């Protein structure tokens, strides 16, 4: 999850959905079957907080959704 947060914050050209999907796929390989839902919920909450504080800066068309 730390890597996903780093990617959200420091790689402005990678779309949010791509980042979250990458780390959900990793969780399927390296964690339990229920971890996928847990990690998705945590990353979604963190993304919401980053949007509220305008901390996340994505450039390019369609890189951040409301």
N, C-alpha and C positions, 0 to 999 in steps of 0.2 A: 504494500500500500504506500510505503514511503516513495518508492520509485514512481508510482502513478501520480502522486501529488507533485513530485519534482517535475514530471513530464507536463502536467497541467500548468504549472507555474513558469517553467523555464523554456518551453519549446512552443513558441507562439504559432508555428505553422502546422502543428499536428492538431487535427480536430479533436474535440472533447470526446465524441463518441468512439473514435478510434482508440484513444488512450484507455477509456474504460473497458472497451471490448477486449483489448490486448491483455489487460490484467485479469479480467474475468476468465479468459481462456487459460492463462497461467495458473489461476487458482484451481481450475478443473484438473490440471496435471499434478499439482504439488500439494493439494489439500484435500479435505473431505468433501463429499458431494454437497453437503449443506453450506459449506464455506462460500460457495459462489453467491448465494443470496445475501449472506452476511456482508461480504466484501462489496457487492453492488450497493447495498443500503448505505454502508459507510462512505463509499466514494460519492454517492449521490448527495448525501448530507454535506460532505466537505465541499463539493462543487457548488451547492446552494449557498453555503457560507462565503465562498470565494466570490461568487457573483454579487452577493449583497454588499460586500466591502469593496467591490471593484478591484479586487486583487488579481483576478485572472484577466490576462490580456491576450487575446487571440487576434491574429491578423489574417486577412484573406476572406474570400466569400464563403459564407456558410460554416464558419469555424466555431461559432458559439450560438447556441439556440436559446431562446428565452423561456 
